[in-house]
Amino acid sequence: MADKRIFTAAQLAQHTHKDSLYVAIHGKVYDCSGFIDEHPGGEEVLLDEAGKDATESFEDVGHSDEARDIMSKLYVGEYQAGSGEKAKSTYASTPKPIPAADPVESGSKLQYVIALAVVAGAVLWKVIR
Ligand code: HEM
């Protein structure tokens, strides 16, 4: 396929009429205009999905291999939902803050250490005297 056309979401969204009806399924764009009257599922469902990514609804129906065969003849290009749109950030811009140690708890720990040192000092004083 030499001149594979790339469709953005905005470009796909321009084809929502019966005479120019495109849907995206699994990253590929299909022109259903000539097929809509023959679609065994009716035209209403195709019109509902027109100009959109119809992957989920297409798979929900559980289309047959025959349907996928027909699809390959309606193929007109690739779908790139992200292109031309603001790309979603894949990671958080601000790192999660590491929770600071509880000041009350660390304060009481210090008191405990000081008390221990005082007791140890007193015992030592008694011993060496
Ligand atoms: C290029 C796109 C499509 C093609 C070529 C296609 C083709 C077909 C074919 C051949 C059938 C007959 C049953 C089968 O063989 O699976 C069918 C049924 C059906 N299709 Fe599609 N279809 C397409 C897109 C869609 C989409 C986007 C929807 C959206 C919901 C849809 C909904 C249905 C429904 C509801 C049925 C009837 C199922 C039933 O009665 O059991 N189709 N389609």
Backbone and ligand atoms as CSV (ligand in chain L), in Angstrom:
chain,resi,resn,atom,element,x,y,z
A,1,MET,N,N,0.832,-1.201,0.000
A,1,MET,CA,C,0.000,0.000,0.000
A,1,MET,C,C,0.869,1.254,0.000
A,2,ALA,N,N,1.005,1.875,-1.131
A,2,ALA,CA,C,1.946,2.972,-1.265
A,2,ALA,C,C,1.430,4.249,-0.605
A,3,ASP,N,N,0.191,4.642,-0.931
A,3,ASP,CA,C,-0.315,5.905,-0.410
A,3,ASP,C,C,-1.421,5.674,0.623
A,4,LYS,N,N,-0.999,5.162,1.749
A,4,LYS,CA,C,-1.927,4.889,2.838
A,4,LYS,C,C,-2.331,6.216,3.471
A,5,ARG,N,N,-3.619,6.522,3.468
A,5,ARG,CA,C,-4.054,7.797,4.032
A,5,ARG,C,C,-4.155,7.695,5.547
A,6,ILE,N,N,-3.741,8.756,6.225
A,6,ILE,CA,C,-3.830,8.794,7.682
A,6,ILE,C,C,-4.986,9.712,8.066
A,7,PHE,N,N,-5.865,9.223,8.899
A,7,PHE,CA,C,-7.008,10.019,9.357
A,7,PHE,C,C,-6.841,10.377,10.831
A,8,THR,N,N,-7.028,11.653,11.120
A,8,THR,CA,C,-7.065,12.073,12.520
A,8,THR,C,C,-8.525,11.954,12.977
A,9,ALA,N,N,-8.729,12.082,14.274
A,9,ALA,CA,C,-10.098,12.003,14.804
A,9,ALA,C,C,-10.973,13.078,14.162
A,10,ALA,N,N,-10.402,14.278,13.968
A,10,ALA,CA,C,-11.153,15.399,13.383
A,10,ALA,C,C,-11.530,15.104,11.929
A,11,GLN,N,N,-10.597,14.505,11.196
A,11,GLN,CA,C,-10.884,14.175,9.788
A,11,GLN,C,C,-11.930,13.076,9.691
A,12,LEU,N,N,-11.822,12.106,10.564
A,12,LEU,CA,C,-12.790,11.001,10.571
A,12,LEU,C,C,-14.197,11.530,10.876
A,13,ALA,N,N,-14.230,12.488,11.794
A,13,ALA,CA,C,-15.518,13.052,12.239
A,13,ALA,C,C,-16.248,13.813,11.141
A,14,GLN,N,N,-15.569,14.048,10.012
A,14,GLN,CA,C,-16.234,14.752,8.904
A,14,GLN,C,C,-17.064,13.808,8.040
A,15,HIS,N,N,-16.922,12.522,8.278
A,15,HIS,CA,C,-17.625,11.536,7.437
A,15,HIS,C,C,-18.736,10.833,8.218
A,16,THR,N,N,-19.795,11.569,8.443
A,16,THR,CA,C,-20.877,11.033,9.264
A,16,THR,C,C,-22.196,10.914,8.498
A,17,HIS,N,N,-22.150,11.154,7.204
A,17,HIS,CA,C,-23.387,11.088,6.414
A,17,HIS,C,C,-23.454,9.803,5.608
A,18,LYS,N,N,-24.645,9.442,5.299
A,18,LYS,CA,C,-24.883,8.190,4.578
A,18,LYS,C,C,-24.066,8.104,3.287
A,19,ASP,N,N,-23.907,9.248,2.622
A,19,ASP,CA,C,-23.149,9.242,1.362
A,19,ASP,C,C,-21.642,9.382,1.557
A,20,SER,N,N,-21.226,9.578,2.787
A,20,SER,CA,C,-19.791,9.594,3.107
A,20,SER,C,C,-19.642,9.191,4.571
A,21,LEU,N,N,-19.677,7.885,4.778
A,21,LEU,CA,C,-19.709,7.363,6.141
A,21,LEU,C,C,-18.476,6.518,6.439
A,22,TYR,N,N,-17.612,7.077,7.304
A,22,TYR,CA,C,-16.389,6.357,7.672
A,22,TYR,C,C,-16.467,5.921,9.142
A,23,VAL,N,N,-15.909,4.756,9.423
A,23,VAL,CA,C,-15.755,4.344,10.824
A,23,VAL,C,C,-14.324,3.826,10.999
A,24,ALA,N,N,-13.822,3.944,12.213
A,24,ALA,CA,C,-12.497,3.397,12.519
A,24,ALA,C,C,-12.694,2.140,13.354
A,25,ILE,N,N,-12.020,1.077,12.944
A,25,ILE,CA,C,-12.091,-0.177,13.694
A,25,ILE,C,C,-10.676,-0.750,13.786
A,26,HIS,N,N,-10.232,-0.963,15.005
A,26,HIS,CA,C,-8.878,-1.471,15.256
A,26,HIS,C,C,-7.812,-0.674,14.507
A,27,GLY,N,N,-7.907,0.645,14.595
A,27,GLY,CA,C,-6.887,1.519,14.020
A,27,GLY,C,C,-6.938,1.659,12.504
A,28,LYS,N,N,-7.973,1.099,11.867
A,28,LYS,CA,C,-8.100,1.239,10.413
A,28,LYS,C,C,-9.429,1.934,10.089
A,29,VAL,N,N,-9.416,2.687,8.993
A,29,VAL,CA,C,-10.609,3.441,8.623
A,29,VAL,C,C,-11.313,2.748,7.452
A,30,TYR,N,N,-12.636,2.617,7.585
A,30,TYR,CA,C,-13.435,1.955,6.558
A,30,TYR,C,C,-14.506,2.896,6.030
A,31,ASP,N,N,-14.654,2.887,4.713
A,31,ASP,CA,C,-15.690,3.698,4.077
A,31,ASP,C,C,-16.920,2.809,3.873
A,32,CYS,N,N,-17.917,3.030,4.718
A,32,CYS,CA,C,-19.109,2.176,4.700
A,32,CYS,C,C,-20.222,2.752,3.822
A,33,SER,N,N,-19.936,3.858,3.128
A,33,SER,CA,C,-20.980,4.525,2.334
A,33,SER,C,C,-21.694,3.587,1.364
A,34,GLY,N,N,-20.927,2.817,0.613
A,34,GLY,CA,C,-21.544,1.934,-0.379
A,34,GLY,C,C,-22.104,0.651,0.208
A,35,PHE,N,N,-21.823,0.437,1.471
A,35,PHE,CA,C,-22.205,-0.821,2.109
A,35,PHE,C,C,-23.398,-0.665,3.046
A,36,ILE,N,N,-23.628,0.565,3.465
A,36,ILE,CA,C,-24.647,0.820,4.494
A,36,ILE,C,C,-26.022,0.203,4.176
A,37,ASP,N,N,-26.430,0.267,2.917
A,37,ASP,CA,C,-27.745,-0.290,2.536
A,37,ASP,C,C,-27.760,-1.816,2.609
A,38,GLU,N,N,-26.575,-2.412,2.535
A,38,GLU,CA,C,-26.503,-3.883,2.582
A,38,GLU,C,C,-26.176,-4.403,3.970
A,39,HIS,N,N,-25.822,-3.517,4.884
A,39,HIS,CA,C,-25.384,-3.953,6.216
A,39,HIS,C,C,-26.488,-4.753,6.899
A,40,PRO,N,N,-26.232,-6.040,7.218
A,40,PRO,CA,C,-27.269,-6.865,7.847
A,40,PRO,C,C,-27.728,-6.329,9.206
A,41,GLY,N,N,-26.873,-5.531,9.840
A,41,GLY,CA,C,-27.236,-4.949,11.134
A,41,GLY,C,C,-28.045,-3.664,10.988
A,42,GLY,N,N,-28.284,-3.260,9.761
A,42,GLY,CA,C,-29.081,-2.060,9.510
A,42,GLY,C,C,-28.227,-0.812,9.409
A,43,GLU,N,N,-28.822,0.259,8.892
A,43,GLU,CA,C,-28.049,1.492,8.702
A,43,GLU,C,C,-27.976,2.328,9.968
A,44,GLU,N,N,-28.956,2.146,10.831
A,44,GLU,CA,C,-29.019,2.962,12.043
A,44,GLU,C,C,-27.751,2.813,12.904
A,45,VAL,N,N,-27.323,1.554,13.100
A,45,VAL,CA,C,-26.142,1.312,13.945
A,45,VAL,C,C,-24.879,1.923,13.333
A,46,LEU,N,N,-24.795,1.864,12.009
A,46,LEU,CA,C,-23.631,2.444,11.340
A,46,LEU,C,C,-23.654,3.965,11.430
A,47,LEU,N,N,-24.841,4.540,11.299
A,47,LEU,CA,C,-24.968,5.998,11.415
A,47,LEU,C,C,-24.605,6.462,12.828
A,48,ASP,N,N,-24.941,5.624,13.813
A,48,ASP,CA,C,-24.612,5.941,15.212
A,48,ASP,C,C,-23.104,6.016,15.429
A,49,GLU,N,N,-22.389,5.149,14.745
A,49,GLU,CA,C,-20.937,5.048,14.926
A,49,GLU,C,C,-20.158,5.866,13.897
A,50,ALA,N,N,-20.864,6.473,12.965
A,50,ALA,CA,C,-20.225,7.224,11.875
A,50,ALA,C,C,-19.263,8.291,12.374
A,51,GLY,N,N,-18.082,8.328,11.762
A,51,GLY,CA,C,-17.090,9.334,12.110
A,51,GLY,C,C,-16.392,9.090,13.425
A,52,LYS,N,N,-16.593,7.874,13.979
A,52,LYS,CA,C,-16.017,7.587,15.295
A,52,LYS,C,C,-15.200,6.301,15.278
A,53,ASP,N,N,-14.548,6.050,16.385
A,53,ASP,CA,C,-13.875,4.773,16.575
A,53,ASP,C,C,-14.948,3.775,17.017
A,54,ALA,N,N,-15.295,2.846,16.123
A,54,ALA,CA,C,-16.402,1.919,16.383
A,54,ALA,C,C,-15.908,0.538,16.814
A,55,THR,N,N,-14.643,0.458,17.211
A,55,THR,CA,C,-14.045,-0.836,17.551
A,55,THR,C,C,-14.876,-1.602,18.588
A,56,GLU,N,N,-15.239,-0.893,19.656
A,56,GLU,CA,C,-15.936,-1.566,20.747
A,56,GLU,C,C,-17.290,-2.112,20.311
A,57,SER,N,N,-18.083,-1.262,19.657
A,57,SER,CA,C,-19.423,-1.715,19.237
A,57,SER,C,C,-19.314,-2.807,18.180
A,58,PHE,N,N,-18.314,-2.699,17.316
A,58,PHE,CA,C,-18.123,-3.712,16.278
A,58,PHE,C,C,-17.812,-5.063,16.919
A,59,GLU,N,N,-16.937,-5.051,17.915
A,59,GLU,CA,C,-16.557,-6.303,18.581
A,59,GLU,C,C,-17.668,-6.821,19.492
A,60,ASP,N,N,-18.435,-5.912,20.074
A,60,ASP,CA,C,-19.558,-6.304,20.949
A,60,ASP,C,C,-20.551,-7.172,20.190
A,61,VAL,N,N,-20.729,-6.872,18.910
A,61,VAL,CA,C,-21.688,-7.608,18.083
A,61,VAL,C,C,-21.151,-9.015,17.770
A,62,GLY,N,N,-19.838,-9.139,17.759
A,62,GLY,CA,C,-19.234,-10.434,17.449
A,62,GLY,C,C,-19.354,-10.757,15.972
A,63,HIS,N,N,-18.892,-9.820,15.143
A,63,HIS,CA,C,-18.973,-9.984,13.681
A,63,HIS,C,C,-18.229,-11.228,13.208
A,64,SER,N,N,-18.759,-11.839,12.166
A,64,SER,CA,C,-18.188,-13.065,11.594
A,64,SER,C,C,-16.958,-12.787,10.740
A,65,ASP,N,N,-16.305,-13.851,10.317
A,65,ASP,CA,C,-15.159,-13.729,9.415
A,65,ASP,C,C,-15.603,-13.127,8.091
A,66,GLU,N,N,-16.837,-13.448,7.708
A,66,GLU,CA,C,-17.373,-12.917,6.450
A,66,GLU,C,C,-17.451,-11.386,6.533
A,67,ALA,N,N,-17.907,-10.901,7.715
A,67,ALA,CA,C,-18.004,-9.453,7.919
A,67,ALA,C,C,-16.620,-8.814,7.803
A,68,ARG,N,N,-15.611,-9.497,8.384
A,68,ARG,CA,C,-14.236,-8.971,8.349
A,68,ARG,C,C,-13.682,-8.992,6.920
A,69,ASP,N,N,-14.163,-9.922,6.140
A,69,ASP,CA,C,-13.780,-10.031,4.740
A,69,ASP,C,C,-14.311,-8.836,3.947
A,70,ILE,N,N,-15.564,-8.513,4.224
A,70,ILE,CA,C,-16.205,-7.368,3.556
A,70,ILE,C,C,-15.450,-6.091,3.939
A,71,MET,N,N,-15.131,-6.012,5.237
A,71,MET,CA,C,-14.416,-4.851,5.763
A,71,MET,C,C,-13.149,-4.536,4.989
A,72,SER,N,N,-12.387,-5.591,4.703
A,72,SER,CA,C,-11.098,-5.385,4.042
A,72,SER,C,C,-11.268,-4.686,2.685
A,73,LYS,N,N,-12.445,-4.829,2.103
A,73,LYS,CA,C,-12.702,-4.168,0.809
A,73,LYS,C,C,-13.102,-2.703,0.993
A,74,LEU,N,N,-13.483,-2.369,2.227
A,74,LEU,CA,C,-13.921,-0.993,2.494
A,74,LEU,C,C,-12.795,-0.137,3.074
A,75,TYR,N,N,-11.646,-0.741,3.280
A,75,TYR,CA,C,-10.499,-0.063,3.896
A,75,TYR,C,C,-10.040,1.161,3.087
A,76,VAL,N,N,-9.894,2.287,3.769
A,76,VAL,CA,C,-9.429,3.497,3.064
A,76,VAL,C,C,-8.189,4.139,3.691
A,77,GLY,N,N,-7.810,3.732,4.894
A,77,GLY,CA,C,-6.623,4.323,5.518
A,77,GLY,C,C,-6.450,3.942,6.971
A,78,GLU,N,N,-5.456,4.576,7.566
A,78,GLU,CA,C,-5.132,4.300,8.967
A,78,GLU,C,C,-5.709,5.388,9.869
A,79,TYR,N,N,-6.046,4.995,11.084
A,79,TYR,CA,C,-6.613,5.944,12.032
A,79,TYR,C,C,-5.588,6.290,13.097
A,80,GLN,N,N,-5.350,7.596,13.246
A,80,GLN,CA,C,-4.431,8.047,14.295
A,80,GLN,C,C,-5.164,9.023,15.181
A,81,ALA,N,N,-5.809,8.485,16.188
A,81,ALA,CA,C,-6.649,9.307,17.058
A,81,ALA,C,C,-5.883,10.450,17.693
A,82,GLY,N,N,-4.616,10.218,18.026
A,82,GLY,CA,C,-3.833,11.215,18.759
A,82,GLY,C,C,-3.337,12.363,17.914
A,83,SER,N,N,-3.120,12.147,16.609
A,83,SER,CA,C,-2.482,13.175,15.798
A,83,SER,C,C,-3.350,14.411,15.650
A,84,GLY,N,N,-2.706,15.568,15.733
A,84,GLY,CA,C,-3.425,16.835,15.590
A,84,GLY,C,C,-4.159,17.237,16.853
A,85,GLU,N,N,-4.099,16.386,17.851
A,85,GLU,CA,C,-4.739,16.728,19.125
A,85,GLU,C,C,-3.677,16.863,20.197
A,86,LYS,N,N,-4.085,17.461,21.268
A,86,LYS,CA,C,-3.169,17.597,22.386
A,86,LYS,C,C,-2.895,16.205,22.941
A,87,ALA,N,N,-1.632,15.841,22.913
A,87,ALA,CA,C,-1.288,14.505,23.387
A,87,ALA,C,C,-1.475,14.414,24.893
A,88,LYS,N,N,-1.994,13.286,25.293
A,88,LYS,CA,C,-2.199,13.075,26.727
A,88,LYS,C,C,-0.856,12.758,27.377
A,89,SER,N,N,-0.621,13.345,28.513
A,89,SER,CA,C,0.617,13.047,29.219
A,89,SER,C,C,0.537,11.631,29.768
A,90,THR,N,N,1.614,10.887,29.568
A,90,THR,CA,C,1.581,9.489,30.000
A,90,THR,C,C,2.045,9.324,31.430
A,91,TYR,N,N,2.643,10.393,31.958
A,91,TYR,CA,C,3.063,10.289,33.358
A,91,TYR,C,C,2.719,11.564,34.103
A,92,ALA,N,N,2.596,11.471,35.368
A,92,ALA,CA,C,2.241,12.618,36.182
A,92,ALA,C,C,3.382,13.622,36.163
A,93,SER,N,N,3.065,14.914,36.035
A,93,SER,CA,C,4.100,15.927,35.937
A,93,SER,C,C,4.764,16.198,37.285
A,94,THR,N,N,4.009,16.024,38.351
A,94,THR,CA,C,4.605,16.255,39.663
A,94,THR,C,C,4.744,14.928,40.407
A,95,PRO,N,N,5.943,14.642,40.898
A,95,PRO,CA,C,6.109,13.379,41.625
A,95,PRO,C,C,5.337,13.406,42.939
A,96,LYS,N,N,4.934,12.246,43.358
A,96,LYS,CA,C,4.190,12.170,44.616
A,96,LYS,C,C,5.091,12.581,45.774
A,97,PRO,N,N,4.610,13.464,46.639
A,97,PRO,CA,C,5.471,13.843,47.767
A,97,PRO,C,C,5.630,12.672,48.740
A,98,ILE,N,N,6.849,12.570,49.257
A,98,ILE,CA,C,7.087,11.516,50.248
A,98,ILE,C,C,6.564,12.051,51.577
A,99,PRO,N,N,5.657,11.329,52.212
A,99,PRO,CA,C,5.078,11.857,53.458
A,99,PRO,C,C,6.151,12.098,54.513
A,100,ALA,N,N,6.116,13.293,55.110
A,100,ALA,CA,C,7.105,13.645,56.128
A,100,ALA,C,C,6.841,12.835,57.393
A,101,ALA,N,N,7.895,12.591,58.139
A,101,ALA,CA,C,7.735,11.838,59.383
A,101,ALA,C,C,6.860,12.648,60.327
A,102,ASP,N,N,6.026,11.943,61.044
A,102,ASP,CA,C,5.131,12.605,61.987
A,102,ASP,C,C,5.967,13.343,63.039
A,103,PRO,N,N,5.848,14.684,63.124
A,103,PRO,CA,C,6.696,15.433,64.066
A,103,PRO,C,C,6.456,15.037,65.516
A,104,VAL,N,N,5.219,14.685,65.848
A,104,VAL,CA,C,4.908,14.299,67.233
A,104,VAL,C,C,5.637,13.005,67.571
A,105,GLU,N,N,5.570,12.062,66.600
A,105,GLU,CA,C,6.181,10.757,66.853
A,105,GLU,C,C,7.700,10.869,66.953
A,106,SER,N,N,8.320,11.628,65.985
A,106,SER,CA,C,9.773,11.726,66.027
A,106,SER,C,C,10.225,12.506,67.258
A,107,GLY,N,N,9.389,13.441,67.730
A,107,GLY,CA,C,9.704,14.199,68.933
A,107,GLY,C,C,9.731,13.291,70.150
A,108,SER,N,N,8.747,12.398,70.276
A,108,SER,CA,C,8.692,11.513,71.434
A,108,SER,C,C,9.833,10.491,71.395
A,109,LYS,N,N,10.274,10.146,70.173
A,109,LYS,CA,C,11.390,9.218,70.019
A,109,LYS,C,C,12.662,9.855,70.577
A,110,LEU,N,N,12.818,11.143,70.276
A,110,LEU,CA,C,14.003,11.887,70.720
A,110,LEU,C,C,14.015,11.966,72.245
A,111,GLN,N,N,12.821,12.217,72.794
A,111,GLN,CA,C,12.714,12.300,74.259
A,111,GLN,C,C,13.131,10.974,74.901
A,112,TYR,N,N,12.697,9.883,74.265
A,112,TYR,CA,C,12.996,8.539,74.759
A,112,TYR,C,C,14.512,8.305,74.758
A,113,VAL,N,N,15.175,8.718,73.668
A,113,VAL,CA,C,16.631,8.548,73.532
A,113,VAL,C,C,17.358,9.382,74.589
A,114,ILE,N,N,16.891,10.619,74.811
A,114,ILE,CA,C,17.520,11.497,75.808
A,114,ILE,C,C,17.370,10.883,77.211
A,115,ALA,N,N,16.170,10.410,77.509
A,115,ALA,CA,C,15.918,9.800,78.825
A,115,ALA,C,C,16.839,8.604,79.041
A,116,LEU,N,N,16.975,7.794,77.992
A,116,LEU,CA,C,17.846,6.614,78.068
A,116,LEU,C,C,19.291,7.032,78.330
A,117,ALA,N,N,19.731,8.079,77.630
A,117,ALA,CA,C,21.105,8.565,77.764
A,117,ALA,C,C,21.347,9.077,79.185
A,118,VAL,N,N,20.340,9.769,79.730
A,118,VAL,CA,C,20.459,10.304,81.096
A,118,VAL,C,C,20.586,9.148,82.094
A,119,VAL,N,N,19.718,8.131,81.948
A,119,VAL,CA,C,19.747,6.968,82.850
A,119,VAL,C,C,21.091,6.257,82.719
A,120,ALA,N,N,21.534,6.034,81.491
A,120,ALA,CA,C,22.798,5.345,81.250
A,120,ALA,C,C,23.954,6.137,81.852
A,121,GLY,N,N,23.894,7.467,81.695
A,121,GLY,CA,C,24.931,8.339,82.241
A,121,GLY,C,C,24.979,8.241,83.759
A,122,ALA,N,N,23.785,8.243,84.392
A,122,ALA,CA,C,23.687,8.169,85.847
A,122,ALA,C,C,24.257,6.849,86.350
A,123,VAL,N,N,23.899,5.765,85.697
A,123,VAL,CA,C,24.392,4.428,86.071
A,123,VAL,C,C,25.918,4.405,85.950
A,124,LEU,N,N,26.422,4.924,84.852
A,124,LEU,CA,C,27.863,4.950,84.581
A,124,LEU,C,C,28.583,5.759,85.659
A,125,TRP,N,N,27.979,6.881,86.016
A,125,TRP,CA,C,28.536,7.788,87.043
A,125,TRP,C,C,28.675,7.040,88.367
A,126,LYS,N,N,27.606,6.261,88.705
A,126,LYS,CA,C,27.596,5.500,89.964
A,126,LYS,C,C,28.699,4.454,89.936
A,127,VAL,N,N,28.863,3.805,88.796
A,127,VAL,CA,C,29.825,2.700,88.670
A,127,VAL,C,C,31.263,3.215,88.792
A,128,ILE,N,N,31.564,4.293,88.103
A,128,ILE,CA,C,32.961,4.746,88.072
A,128,ILE,C,C,33.355,5.532,89.316
A,129,ARG,N,N,32.386,5.932,90.109
A,129,ARG,CA,C,32.738,6.711,91.314
A,129,ARG,C,C,33.258,5.857,92.442
L,1,HEM,C1,C,-16.943,-2.037,8.080
L,1,HEM,C2,C,-17.776,-2.230,9.058
L,1,HEM,C3,C,-18.803,-3.330,9.145
L,1,HEM,C4,C,-19.043,-4.406,8.364
L,1,HEM,C5,C,-18.312,-4.818,7.094
L,1,HEM,C6,C,-20.154,-5.121,8.958
L,1,HEM,C7,C,-20.700,-6.275,8.440
L,1,HEM,C8,C,-21.698,-7.010,9.039
L,1,HEM,C9,C,-22.160,-8.303,8.591
L,1,HEM,C10,C,-21.635,-9.066,7.409
L,1,HEM,C11,C,-23.135,-8.692,9.454
L,1,HEM,C12,C,-23.915,-10.017,9.438
L,1,HEM,C13,C,-23.480,-10.898,10.606
L,1,HEM,C14,C,-22.011,-11.304,10.495
L,1,HEM,O1,O,-21.617,-11.828,9.451
L,1,HEM,O2,O,-21.292,-11.063,11.472
L,1,HEM,C15,C,-23.309,-7.627,10.406
L,1,HEM,C16,C,-24.238,-7.624,11.420
L,1,HEM,C17,C,-24.367,-6.636,12.365
L,1,HEM,N1,N,-23.574,-5.531,12.493
L,1,HEM,FE1,FE,-22.089,-5.000,11.270
L,1,HEM,N2,N,-20.573,-4.470,10.074
L,1,HEM,C18,C,-19.765,-3.374,10.236
L,1,HEM,C19,C,-19.798,-2.451,11.236
L,1,HEM,C20,C,-20.688,-2.470,12.262
L,1,HEM,C21,C,-20.706,-1.508,13.328
L,1,HEM,C22,C,-19.748,-0.335,13.519
L,1,HEM,C23,C,-21.727,-1.835,14.119
L,1,HEM,C24,C,-22.107,-1.059,15.337
L,1,HEM,C25,C,-22.777,-1.461,16.350
L,1,HEM,C26,C,-22.383,-3.019,13.560
L,1,HEM,C27,C,-23.471,-3.664,14.059
L,1,HEM,C28,C,-24.025,-4.816,13.569
L,1,HEM,C29,C,-25.192,-5.464,14.127
L,1,HEM,C30,C,-26.017,-4.981,15.302
L,1,HEM,C31,C,-25.395,-6.598,13.366
L,1,HEM,C32,C,-26.517,-7.597,13.535
L,1,HEM,C33,C,-26.082,-8.757,14.353
L,1,HEM,C34,C,-27.151,-9.796,14.457
L,1,HEM,O3,O,-28.259,-9.551,14.019
L,1,HEM,O4,O,-26.814,-10.855,14.979
L,1,HEM,N3,N,-21.706,-3.376,12.428
L,1,HEM,N4,N,-22.420,-6.624,10.143
